[in-house]
């Protein structure tokens, strides 16, 4: 199962060997400076957005890999009935959003709190995730 870690100045999603094979990529690394907001989603299916692009998706079992939507790409390593650490990223990052399932809610909250303590310039104006923009809406 994937783990959310903070190493030096990066957030690292460490994948197990089989997750790397399923996702067709190695561990995911993004700079802490690219983190915009961190939340914990208790409902695993609400963390997924967009359409499956690459990796492995077995409905009701797991979703691991890249997902594409109108605002960019997300990386997900999500399993049913497990809390999800949701990391929103700034436009400079390779992904817009990271969603990673962990075993217990306590573990998810601890990972989210660690990122909140170490990431500079987090947006704390809202304690929940922002919806995807609708393409034909103006700001």
C-alpha positions as CSV (number, residue, x, y, z in Angstrom):
1,X,0.0,0.0,0.0
2,X,1.2,3.5,-0.9
3,X,2.6,5.7,1.9
4,X,2.6,9.5,2.1
5,X,6.0,10.8,3.3
6,X,7.8,14.2,3.7
7,X,11.5,13.9,2.7
8,X,13.7,17.0,2.8
9,X,11.7,19.5,0.8
10,X,9.4,17.1,-1.1
11,X,6.2,15.2,-0.6
12,X,6.8,11.6,-1.6
13,X,4.1,9.0,-2.5
14,X,6.1,5.8,-2.0
15,X,4.5,3.0,-3.9
16,X,4.9,-0.7,-3.4
17,X,6.5,-2.7,-6.2
18,X,3.2,-4.0,-7.5
19,X,1.7,-0.4,-7.4
20,X,4.6,0.9,-9.4
21,X,4.0,-1.8,-12.0
22,X,0.2,-1.1,-12.0
23,X,0.7,2.7,-12.2
24,X,3.4,2.3,-14.8
25,X,5.6,4.8,-12.9
26,X,7.9,5.1,-9.9
27,X,7.3,7.0,-6.7
28,X,5.6,10.3,-7.1
29,X,7.6,13.3,-5.8
30,X,6.4,17.0,-5.7
31,X,8.1,19.9,-3.9
32,X,6.5,21.0,-0.6
33,X,6.3,24.5,-2.1
34,X,3.9,23.2,-4.7
35,X,1.4,22.0,-2.1
36,X,-1.7,24.3,-1.9
37,X,-4.1,22.5,0.4
38,X,-4.2,19.2,2.3
39,X,-7.4,17.4,3.4
40,X,-8.5,14.0,4.5
41,X,-11.5,12.5,2.6
42,X,-13.3,9.7,4.5
43,X,-15.2,8.6,1.4
44,X,-12.7,7.1,-1.1
45,X,-14.8,7.6,-4.2
46,X,-15.1,11.3,-3.6
47,X,-11.4,11.7,-4.0
48,X,-11.4,10.5,-7.6
49,X,-12.1,13.0,-10.4
50,X,-11.7,13.0,-14.1
51,X,-11.3,10.0,-16.4
52,X,-8.8,7.1,-16.0
53,X,-5.9,7.7,-18.3
54,X,-3.2,5.2,-17.4
55,X,-2.5,2.7,-14.7
56,X,-4.8,0.1,-13.3
57,X,-8.5,0.5,-12.5
58,X,-10.6,-2.3,-11.2
59,X,-14.1,-0.9,-10.2
60,X,-14.8,-1.4,-6.5
61,X,-11.3,-2.8,-5.9
62,X,-8.6,-0.1,-6.7
63,X,-7.7,2.8,-8.8
64,X,-4.0,3.5,-9.3
65,X,-2.5,5.8,-11.9
66,X,-3.1,9.0,-13.7
67,X,-6.5,10.6,-14.2
68,X,-7.2,13.4,-16.7
69,X,-9.7,16.3,-16.5
70,X,-10.2,19.8,-17.8
71,X,-7.9,21.3,-15.2
72,X,-5.0,18.9,-15.8
73,X,-3.9,15.5,-14.4
74,X,-4.3,13.9,-11.0
75,X,-2.4,10.9,-9.5
76,X,-4.5,8.5,-7.5
77,X,-3.6,5.4,-5.5
78,X,-7.1,4.8,-4.0
79,X,-8.7,1.7,-2.5
80,X,-12.3,1.3,-1.3
81,X,-13.3,1.7,2.4
82,X,-10.2,3.5,3.3
83,X,-9.6,7.2,4.1
84,X,-7.8,9.2,1.5
85,X,-5.1,11.9,1.9
86,X,-5.9,14.6,-0.7
87,X,-3.1,17.0,-1.7
88,X,-4.0,19.9,-3.9
89,X,-1.1,21.3,-5.9
90,X,-0.2,24.6,-7.5
91,X,0.0,24.8,-11.3
92,X,3.8,24.5,-11.3
93,X,3.5,20.9,-10.1
94,X,3.3,17.9,-12.6
95,X,-0.1,17.0,-11.2
96,X,-3.0,19.1,-10.0
97,X,-4.0,16.7,-7.2
98,X,-2.7,13.6,-5.4
99,X,-5.1,11.2,-3.7
100,X,-3.6,8.3,-1.6
101,X,-5.5,5.8,0.5
102,X,-4.1,4.9,3.8
103,X,-5.1,2.1,6.3
104,X,-6.7,4.2,9.1
105,X,-8.1,7.6,9.7
106,X,-5.5,8.3,12.3
107,X,-2.7,7.6,9.8
108,X,-4.4,9.9,7.2
109,X,-4.7,12.7,9.7
110,X,-1.1,12.3,10.8
111,X,0.2,12.4,7.2
112,X,-2.0,15.5,6.5
113,X,-0.8,17.3,9.6
114,X,2.8,16.6,8.8
115,X,2.4,18.1,5.4
116,X,0.5,21.1,6.9
117,X,3.4,21.8,9.4
118,X,6.2,21.5,6.8
119,X,4.7,23.0,3.6
120,X,5.2,26.8,3.2
121,X,2.3,29.0,2.1
122,X,-0.7,26.7,2.4
123,X,-4.1,28.0,1.6
124,X,-6.0,27.6,4.9
125,X,-9.0,29.7,3.9
126,X,-11.2,26.6,3.5
127,X,-10.9,23.3,5.2
128,X,-12.2,21.3,2.2
129,X,-11.2,20.6,-1.4
130,X,-12.1,23.0,-4.2
131,X,-14.3,21.7,-7.0
132,X,-12.9,21.4,-10.6
133,X,-13.6,24.5,-12.6
134,X,-16.3,24.2,-15.3
135,X,-14.8,25.0,-18.7
136,X,-17.4,27.6,-19.9
137,X,-17.6,29.5,-16.6
138,X,-15.7,32.8,-16.2
139,X,-14.2,33.7,-12.9
